[in-house]
Each structure stands twice: as C-alpha cells, then as structure tokens.
Amino acid sequence: MNILQIIPELNVGGVETGVLDLSSSIVKMGHKAVVVSNGGELVSELEKSGVKHYVLGVHKKNPVVILRNIKELVNIIKKENIDIVHARSRAPAWSAFFAARSTNTPFITTCHGYYSQHLFSNVMGWGKLVIVPSNIIGKHQIQDFGVPFSRIRHIPRSVNINRFQFKSPQDKSKTEFIIGIIGRITPLKGHTYFFKSMAKVMRKMPNVSIWVIGDAGKGKERYKDEIDVLVKRLGLSSSVEFFGRQRDIPHILNQLNLLVVPTVGEEAFGRVIIEAQAAGVPVVASRVGGIVDIIEDGVNGLLVPARDVGAMSEAVVKILHDAPLAKRIVNAGRKSVAQKFTLDKMVNATLGVYDEAKKANILIIKFSALGDVILSTPAFRAIRNKYPDAKITCLTSKESEEILSRCPYIDELVICDFKSKDKGIAGLFKLGKLLRNRCLDICVDLQNNLKSHVLAFLSFAPQRYGYNNKKFARLLNKRIDLPTKVFAPVEHQSKILEMLDIDDYSKNLELWPSEADEKYIDGLLSTEWITKEQQLVGINIASSSRWKTKMWPAKFIVKLSDLLMHKDMRLVLTGTEADLELARDIFRLSKAKPIIACGKTSLNQLACLIKKCSVYVSVDSAPLHIASAVNRPFVAFFGPTDPKKHLPPADKFVVISKSLKCAPCYKPDCPDIKCMYQITPDEVFKAIEGLLK
C-alpha cells in the first residue's frame, strides 16, 4: 500500500513520534510511506527511514491556504499513487479531505485530542474510518460529533519498547528522588496543580528534585512566565529545573524515580505514561480521559482526582516511601505495555484499518415496486461479484424488507417510508444524513426517479450512477442516457452496470425463503386433502388496487378451476388479505373448491407455495416475478402493460397478450378492459397443459 499521512509539523511530540514510528515501520514491511507537514526536527530522521516527505503549509487554518493546499495534495496523491490519505490533525484534515475526495482516495482520520464542538473540528469525524486512541475520545466523537459507532476504530498509541531500558526503582538513588513532569507547558497539562502539590511533598521529603521536560508553544509564553512566578512564590526555585523540549525521553526516564501526569482536561491518551511504564518509572496521574484506559489504580499506577493538590501529594509520598508498592506498580506497568501498547500491535492494527478503508462502501437505491425489487436481484448479485469485499447497503421500502432481509449480496438494509417518517423534503434530508454517515464510495441508483436522484446526491457518494431521465439527473455524476429501444427489465438495469465495468452476468432472479417458511407451507397444504398424484396450479387472482385494468374476471378463474379438476389438478388462489372476499366468491362458485391461500402467506412463504405448484398463472405483478425467481413455469397475462418491458427472465413460460390498437395503454382504469376479457379460460388451460408436457 501507498500511505499518505498529513500532520501540521514534525517537531518533538507524542503525535509526531507516532507518525515517525508508524511510517518507518510500514516501510520496513514493504509499503510506501509519504508524509506531508510544514517540516520540523523529525524530518531528517523520517527521511533516513526511507519515508518521503513533502513540505507544505498544512499547519495554517487560513481558508485561502487550505484551498491552495488542496491542489498541491491532489498532485502528490496522483504522483505517489496514494491508496490511503490519513489526516492526524484538524487544519491539514480540511485540505486532505477534499483532495482525497477529488481523487476518489479513501480518507481516514486519527483524533489525537478532545476537540471542542466547533465547525472546524467536524472534519475529524468525516473519515471513512475514525481512529481514536482511547474510549473517552471515541465516546466524544459519537456523542458530540455524531460519528456512528460502526466507523470508530480504537487503536491506542504505542511505544517502541526496545528503546526503553527497564530500570526498577530499587536500582535508583534512595537518597535523592527525582520527580518529573513531561509535556507541553500549557494550562491543560496542569502544571500549576503539580507545583502546588510538590510544595506539600517537599515539606515531608526535602530530598526531592523536580524536572520539567517540555516548553510552551506559540501563544503560551505568558503562561510559562506565570509558572516561573509560581515556582518562586512556592519556594521551589532551588529544586526545580526546566529542561525545555528533549528528544531523548528514554534517557530522561531512566533518571526519574516518579512521573506525575497532572492533566486537568480530557487527555486523549497519555503516551508519556506508557513510555514511563516501559522504563520502570511509577506514575501518579489524574483520573481523566484516556488515562483511565492505561492505568488501573493501585495496580500499575495511582490515579487521583484532577486539580486535587492534596491527593496528588499524598500519592507521590506514598510511592516514594513504599518501595514494595513501587516495585509492584512498575512490574505491572511493564507487563501491561508489553501486552497492550507495543509498536507492533499499533502498526498491525493501523494497517488493518487501511485494508478496511480500501474496501468500497456501496449504496444501491431500489425502494419500489415490489416486483421491480425482485427484478433487481441479478444486479445485486452482479455488484457483489464485482466487489466481493465491499460493504453493500440497500435503501429499500418496508414492503421490500422481507424479500431482501436474507439476501446474501447485501450487508445492510436502510428502510425508508415516504408515507410517514420520511415524508416530504425534511424526510429526504433525514435519510440523506443517515446515508452520509456510512461514508459511501459508490451509489447505484436503480430506482431512477426524482427522490432517488436527490437521495443519491445527499449521500455524498463521490461516484453516483444512474440513468439520465431528466428528473434532476444532473445530481448523478455518472449517468447514461435512457435507451431508445425497448429492453427487458433486467437488461434495462444492465446498462447502468456497464458503467461499473460489469458486462456479463446471470440474469436469473433469486429469492431466499427460510426453512421455517417451507415448513409453514407444508403445514398449510397438509390440511387441504391433496393426493400424492394431484398437481397444483397457482393463480394470482388480483393485482394492486391501483391497477384495475390488470384484473382477470373472477368467473374466468372459476371456469379454469373446474377445467383443471377434470385433469386431477387443484387450483391454489393466492393474493393478499384484501383479496380474501374475492377468493371466497370464487370458492363458492367453483365445483372444484380451490385452495384459498390469500392473506395466509408472507412474501417468502408465497415463494415456497409457488415452488410447490407445477405451473403458476399471474397478471403482470410481483407474484409473477416470484414465480420466475423460484424457477416455476408460468403463464403471464399482459393487458395494459408491455411484456417486452416487464416480462421476467424464465426458461418455461407462456405469455398471453392481445394485440389491440389501444394496448399497451398503461392506464390503471378502463371502461371495458378488453385486453384482459379476451383472455379465455380455455386458452389459459391449454397453455398450462403445454407447459406440463
């Protein structure tokens, strides 16, 4: 893999050291590492490790600079053939996000801080995957920035344990104790509380030296002056040494008897703690943020309430006075680091996130109608075969949920309901936010209407495929003109798939009923006195209430039932609960007494029932597509609609359609419905016999 990490600067610090460690490690493993920053002390060491570095002013928050950086980053991504863009701070993340998006490169982030709830901070939650070093940062991203839990990846910071020589407390001086604080001099790090607690400690233990490692950043110089004044006022000047920034932290730690981490804010992690534990230095730390992920109080360190000067001083004295306690703590700390926080664990976990981010997140939009959703199953299968490792999400309707709930080609269903919870413009925007949270790479719009085009756009998928049907189709950036000639339904969808380089695939429909569905149908039929020799013929007795023009007369169904009876065949009436009264009328008028299954089956159970039939008869509606999906011979009636456009793929079938001047009319209402009334029971019976032969 070719990995680009982007960070403000490369001066000494925990985040910067982490970038150096990760980059040099992945180069040794045969990957390519590129780092973009404003430069710094660690650049030479980075380049010695075989890492390529580009100097760019990504540390600046100026919008003009950020826009200029986007273009530069795009060039770097293309030149270095980058597979993953990894942003590690807010300012560079803005330009990195848009550069990654314009090049269709996966973008991930690592949240190294407890960011304020501000628009500028939102970008750190825009990663396809968001790495957090501690549970508190993960919780912060979920609760305060709306990042879904499914996109959070917990990878603690690490330490190269080989760089730290373990030195037990009993091997250090017992006449003078050196207590250290390591970190930037900033109010967040709690230096004022540290020095106040040290004043208390020195009243009990005068043989203490205090080392301050770190310096104030730009804009914090005044705070450092305040610290100097505080040290003098507390009478600590002779015991305190300010060493400024230091690169050789392992050497510093080898001199310390104790490390204090008095952080007052929600510390993201606390890398210096695991470095101290690796070196055999006991730690007293505030019970805040990610520190509690590292230290188990009384086991591998001592935790105290933040800003509690008394508790901090007592914990320090306790460790320095109790040698057996100090020994137990450092041994447990070293063991904890070796088990949880090694460089190898961090590198392997991060490479795992990179691998995961490279896998496409695909959205398929298909929410109506039920029969059309079934007709889309070859497309689902083809997309899965093209992208075997992708996460495929399907936006569909409540009506279609049962059909797709067991589909092996889909990982997740997002259910929409435009009549209630997702009604109107507000509903579309709510759905759009739901889709955006999935950080989609590709959207395939098989619905191709105004709503679906809007939702495809609101998903923010960089690649959005569909037909140019003039219904806000410009919201799709990968579109194809509607074909001028008539195509069968599956072939019609295939034109969209061709844009994804999917050319040749099986056109067969599929359904996935469960074993429980099959057992239910066995039980249903067992009560109907069916002989072993008797064949079943199913018929869909109605269509959607909207399509009155698709209805075949009830008296014709009665006649067909009686014709089948003379050939020892039994008719099964299928339909919804709304068709039950019609089914009872047919039953009452028929001598053969057909089986009534209307309203007694779910969609998957209906599929199992149709599979039991030797032949299935239906108008152009969803049950016809179900018959195709379960590979049953069928007789299809086409009146107001065109079989060339709507006939599902099948091996054995008969289409009955009358060549009338008015057909196909696509009208839901008609005064005489000649197209359906001219289909006779005798004609249908002969078609059934022909299929059985």
N, C-alpha and C positions, 0 to 999 in steps of 0.2 A: 504493500500500500504506500501511497504518497500522501503524507500528512502535513498540513499547514497549521501551525499554532500561531496565534496572534496575541500579543501581550503589550502593554504600554511601554515598559522599559525593561532592561535586563541588568539591573543593579542587584546588590545582595538583598535577599528576602526569601521568605518561605515559598511564595508562589513562583518566583523566578528560579529558585533552586529546583522546584518541582518540574518546571519546563525543561531545565538543563538535564535533570536525571531521566525524564521520560524520553526526550529527544535522543540522547546518546544511547539509551538502552534499545530503542527501536531500530536505530541504525545498526547496532551490533546484531540484531535479529534479521537483518536483510531488508528492512524497509527504508523508505526515503523520508527524511525529516527536514522540513523547512520552517523557519521561524521568522516572523515579521515583528519588529519592535522599533522603538526610537533609539536603540542602542543602549550601551551600558557596560559595566565592568565584566560581565559574564560572557560577552560576545566572543572574545578570543578563545575562552575555554570551550564554548559551544562549537566554534568552527574547528577546533582541534579534534573534536569528537566526530567530525565528518558531517556536521549539520550545516546546511546552507542558511545564511542569514541575510535578510533584506532590511535596510534602514528606511523607515517610513514614519512620518509624524502621527502615528495612530494613538498617541497619548493625549492628543488635543480633543477638546469637546466642541470646538468651533464647527457649526454646521457646514460652513464652506469647506473647511479642511476635510471633514468627514466625506462630503460629496466627492472631493478631489481624490481622496484615498480609495474610493470605490473603484474608480477606473484603473488605478495602479494595481489594486488587488486582483481585479479581473485579469489583467495582463500576467500577473505572477501565477495565478491559478492555471491559466492556459499554458504558459511557458513551462511550468513544472509538472503539468499533467496531474494536478492535485485531485485526490479521491475524497478527502475529508477536510473541511475547514473547522478548526477548533478554536473558539474565542474564549479567552480567560479573564476578560475584564470588560466593563461596560463601554467605555469610549471606543476601543477598537472593535467591539462587537457590532456596533451600528454599521460601520463600513463593511465589515466582514459578512454580515447577514445579507446585505443587498448584493455584494459581489458573488457570494455563494449562490444566491437565488438566480442571478442573471446567467450563471454558468451551469445551472442545474447540478450543483455540487452539494452533497449533504452537509448541513451546518449543525454543529453541536456546541454547547457551552459548558463551562465549569463555573459554578457560583462560589467564589472564594470569600464572600462576605455576606453579612446580614444587611442587605441593601434596604435603603429607605423606600417607602412606597411612593415612587415618583415615576413619571413617564419615562425619564431617562433610564431607569432601572429595568423597565419592562422587557427590553431586548434580551436580557439574560434568560428569560423564560421562553424565548422563541426558538430555541434549539430543537431540532428533531428529537434529540435526547438531551436531557439536562443532568449533568453530573453534579452531585452535591457531596461535600466531604464529611457531612455529619447529619444526624437525624433532625437536628433543630433547623438546619438550612433547608432540608427537604420539606419539612413542615411549613416553613416560611414561604417557600416557593408555591406550595399547594394552596395554602390558606390566603396569602396576601397578594399573590400574582396569578392565581387561577391556573397554574400548570397542573395538568392531570397527573395523578399518581402513576399512571401507566408509562409516562415519559421520564420519570425520575429514576436516576441510577446512582446508587450510593457507593462511592469509591473513596475511602479515607485517604488522606495524604500518607506519604510513606517516608521511610528513612533507609538510606543505604547502610545497613547495619555493619558492613565491613569497614566503613570509615570511622567507626566509633569503638575505641578500646574500652572494654568494660573494666571499671576500677571500683571495687567495693569500698564502702565508707570506712571500714576498718584499716584500709590501706592508705588513708589520707591523714593529714595532720589532725591531732586531737588537742593541740594547744591553741591553734587559731582556726576559726571557722570562717570560710568564705561563702557568703550568700550572694547569689546572682539574680539579676532580672535581665531578660534578653528580649528585645523587641523595640519597635519604633517608639520614640518619646512622643506620645500623643495622649490626650485625656482618656481615650478608650482603654488604654493599657493599664490605667490605674496606678501610675507612679506615685501620686500624692498619698494614696492609702498605704502603699508599700513603705514609703519612708516614715510615715507616722507609726506604722507597726514596728519598723526597725528601731525607732526610738524606744519603744517599750521593751523590745528584745534586749537592747544593749544595757538596759538597767539591770537585767538579770545575768547577761552574758557579755561582759565588756570586751572579751577577746574575739570580736567579730569584725570582719571586713566585708564591705558591700561593693560589689562590682556591677556597674551599669553598662550593659552592652546595647548599643543602638544609638540612633541620633534622631533629631527632629526633622521631619520632612519640610518641604517648602510650605510656608504659611504657618508653621507651628513653632517658629523661633521664639515667639513671645512666651509660649507655654514652657519651653525649655528654661527660659530666664526665670519664670515663676518657680520651677523645680529647684533651680540653684538657690534661690532665696529661701525656699522651704527647708532645704538641707542645712543651710547656715543657721536658720532660726531654730531648728531642732537640735543643733549642736552636733551634727553628724559629719561635718566637713572633713575631719581628720580620718574618718573611717570609710568614706565614700570615694570611689574612683570612677570617673566617666571615661570609658574606653572608645566611645563612638562606634561606628559600624566596624564589624570584624567579619572576615571571611572564614577564618579557621575556628569555627564553632566547636568541633571535636576537641581541639586543644584547650579551649576555654572551659569546656565542661569537665575535662579531666582535672581541673584545678578546684572546681566547686565542691563544697560539702552539701549545698542545698540550692535548689532553684525555686523561686517564687514566681507564680503567674497570677498577678492580682487584677486581671481583666474585669472591667465593670460592665461591659456591653456583651451582646450575644456573640461571643467568639465563634467564628465559623468552625475552627478545629483546634489548633494549638500544636503546630508542627514541632515547636521547640520542646514540648513535653515529651514526645516520643524520642526525640534526639537525646534528651536527658536520661530517659529510661534506658536507651541503648547504651549510654555511657556509664550507667550505675549511679546516677545522681537522684536522690529522693526529691519529690516535688510536692509543694503546697500550692494549691490553685483555687481560684474562685469557682463556685458551683454555678457556672453559666454555660449556655450554648453547647458547642460541640465538645467542650472539655469533659463533660459527663460521659461522652462516648469512649473516652480514653481512660479516665481514672475511676476506679471503683474505690470509694472512700474506705480507708483503713486497710486496703489490700495492696494496691500498687501506687498509692499516693494518699494525700489528705486533702479533702475538699472543705472549703469554708464559705460562708455567705459573702457575696460581693460587698465591698465597702465596709466590712466588719473588721475594723482595725484590731480589736481585742482578740477575736477568734483567730485572726491571721497570726498575730504574735504568739499566741498560745500554741498553735500548731507548729510553728517554727521551733520554738523552745522544746516542745515535746520530741520532735525528731532528733534534734541535736543532743538532747540529754539521754535518749533511749536508743542505744546502739543496736540492740537486738531488733527493735522495731524498724530502724533504718535499714538493717540488713534484709529483713523480710520484704520490705517495700521495694527495694531495688532489685532483688531477685525476681519478685513477681512482675515488676515492670519490664525487665529484660525479656522474660518469658512471654509477656503479653505482646511486646513489639515483634518478637520472632514469629508469633502465631498470626498476628493481625495486620501489621503495618510495614511489612518488608517491601522493598522496591520491586521485587519480582511480582508480588501479589498486585501491586498497583499497576504495573506495566501490563500484565496479562489481563487484568480487569478492564483497563482502558482500551486495549486492542480489541477486547470482546465488544465494547461499546462501538468502536469504529466499524467492526464487522456488521454489527446490528444496524448501524446507521446507513450502511451501504445498501441494505435491503429496501426495496421500494415499498412505500405506503400507497396503496391504490384504492381509489373510490370508484365504485360502479353505481350509477344512479338508474334505478328502474323501480318505479313505485306503482305503475298501473299499466294495463288492467291485469287481472289475474292470469288470463290466458297468455298475454304478452310476456308476463314474467316467466312463465313456463317456457315460452319460446326463446327466452334469453339464456336458458341453461347451457346451450352449446357455447355461447360467448363466455360465460363464467368459466367453463372448463378450459376453453382455449387460452384465456388470460392467465389462469393458474398454470397451465403447461408452459406458457411463455415466461412466467415469473414464478418459478416453484418456491422461492424463498421469501416472496413478498408477503406483507400483511394486506389482505384484501378485505375491504369494508364495503358493504352494500347498503345503500339508502333505499329502503322499500316501505311499503304500506303495511298497516296492521293486517289487512286482508291477506297479504302475501307472506306474512311472517311464518305461518305454519309450513308453507311449501319450502321455504329456504332455511328453516331452522336447523335442518340436518344436512344441508348442502356441504359436501367436503371441500368445495373450492372456495368457500368464503370463511373468513376468520371471525368476522363480526357483522352483526346487523344493526343498523340505525333505523329505528321505526319512526315514520312520520305520519301525521294525521292532520290533513289540511282542512278538515271539517271542525276540528275543535282546538287542540293545544297548539297546533302550528298554523292556525288560521291567519290570513292577511299578511301584510308586509312585516309586522312585528314577528310573526311566526317564522317567516323566511329568514329574518336576521338572527333569530334564536337558533334555528337549525344551522345557519352558516357558522355561527360561533362554535357550535358543537362539532362541526366538521373541521374547522380550523384547528381545534385542539388536538387533532390527530396528526398534524404536520404532514399533510398529504404531498406526494410527489406527482401523482398522475390521477386525473379524473376522467373516466369514460362515461359519457352521457348517452345511455341507451334509451332514455325517455324522450329526449329531443322535443321539449316544449318550453314555453316561457319560464315556468317555475324551475325546471331542471337546469336551464341555462343560467339563471340567476344564482341558484344554489351552487353550481359548478364554479362560478366566479367567486362567490362568497367563501368557498372552501379554501381559496388562496393556493390551490394546487398550481405549481408552475406550468404543468402541461395539462391542457383541458381539451379532450377530444369529443367531437360530435358532428352532427350534420349542420350545414348552413341552410337553415329553414326560414330565415328572415325574421325569426322570433327572438330578437336580441341575441342572435347567434354570434355577434361580434364579441360577446363575453367569453366565447371559446377561442383560444388562440391556435388550436389545431383542428381545423374544420374542413369538411369536404362538401361539395355541392350535392344536393339531392339528385339521385339518378333520374334520368329522363324516361327510362323504360321501367316496366313493372318487374319487380323482383319478389320471389317468395320471401316470407318474413325472416327466416334465418339468413338468407343471402343478403337481405337488406341491411342487417346488422353487420355482416361481414365486411362491408365497405368501410365502416368505422375502424374495424380491427386491422384492416390492411395498413392503416396509418401507423399502427404499432408493430408493423412487420409481421403480422400474423396472417398468413396466406392460406394455409392448408390445414383444415381441422375437421373433425367429425361433426356432422350437422344433426345427429340424433339428440332428441330431448331426453331429459332424465328427471326422475323424482326419487325421493329417499324415505319411503314409509318405514316405520319401525316394525319389529317383530310383534309388538303389542297390537299394532294396527291390523296386522294379518290375523292374529288370533281373534280379534274382535269380529272381523268379517266372517271367519269360520263359525263363530258362535251365532252370528246373525242369520247365516244361511242354514245352520243346523235345525232351526225351528220352522223351516219352510217346506218340509217334506219333499226334498229334491232327491230323485233317484240317481244312482251312480251313472246311468246311461244318459240322463237328461242333460241337454246342453242349455246354457244360459245365454240369453241375448239381452244386453243392457240398452236402455234408451234414456237419453236426457230429454225429459218431457217439456222443458221450458228453457227460456233464456233470461237475460237480465230484464227486469221490469221496464227498463227504458226501451228495449228493442222488441216492440210488439210485432214488428214485421218479420222476426225470425221464428215465430211460433208455428209449429206444425199442428194442425187441428187435432183435438182430443179424440174425435170419432175415428180418425185415421189410426191413432195409436191403439184404440180398441180393436179395430179390424186387423191390424198387424199382430196383436196378441193372439187373436183367435186363429190366424193363419199359422202362426208358429206352433200353436198347440197341436195341430194335426201332424206336425213333424216331430212331436215329442220334444219341443223346445219351450222353455219358460222365459217369459219377458220379465226383466227387472226394471222397475221405474225408479230413476234417480233424479234428484233435484234438491232444492233447499226446503226448509220448513215452510216457507211461503208457498211452495208448490204442493203441499200436502192435501189440500182440499181438492185440487185438480186430480191428484193421484187417486184419491178415494172415489171420485166420479168415474175414472177410467176402470178402476177395480170393480165397481158396482155394475157397469155396463158390459164388462168383458166376461165371456163364458170361461175363459182360461184362468181367470183370477191371478193376474201377475203379482209378483213380489213387490211390495212397496218399501223402498229404501229412502224415500225423500225425508230429509231432515234427520236422518238417523246416522249420518256419517260426517266425519270431518273430511277435509280435502285429502289427507293422506289415507284415510280409511276408504274414501271413494276410489282412490287409485288401486287399493287392494281389491276392492269389489269389482272394478272394471277388469282387472287382471284375471279374475275368475270367469269372465264372460268369454264365450267363443267369438262373438262379434259385438261391437258397440255401435250404436246409432246416435248421432247427435247433430244439432244445428251448429253453426259457426259460433262456438263459445268455449269457455275454459275446459269443460269435460272432454271435448274433442281433443284438446291438446294433452290432457291427462292420458287419454287412450293411446295417443302417439308415444307419450313418454314411457308407458308400461308395455309398449310393443304389442298392442292388441289390434287385430284387423278392425277397420271401422267403415261405416257408411256415413258420409258427411253431406248435409243439406246446405246449399248455399243459395240464398234468395236475394236479399238486398245487398250482400257483400260479394266481393270478387275472390274466387278461390285462388287465383294466381297470386294475390297479395296475402292471403290469410291461411292457406292450407298448410298444416304442419307436415314435416317430413315423415314418411312411413313407407314400409315395404308392401303391405297388403291393404288396399283401401279402394273404395268406390266413391266418387263424387257425383252427386245428383244436383244439377243446376239447370234451370230452364232458360233457354235463350230468348228472353223477352227484350223488346226495344227499351223498356224502362229500367232494365237491370244491367249492372248493379246500380242502385239508386242511393244507397247509404242513408235512407230515410227511416227513422225509428217508427213512424206512423204511416199507414196507407189505408185507403177505404176498402180495398178488396184483397190485397196480399195474394195476387195471382201466382207470384213466383213460388210460394210455399204450398198453395192449394192445388197446384198442378202436379205436385209430387204425390203419387198414389201409393197406397199400402202394398198393392201387388208389385209395383216397381221396386219398392224397398225390400220386399220379401225375396224377390229374385236376386237382388244384389247380395242379400245375406247368404242365400244358397250358393251363389257363385263364389263368395269368399270362403265358405266352408269346404267347397270342393278343392 
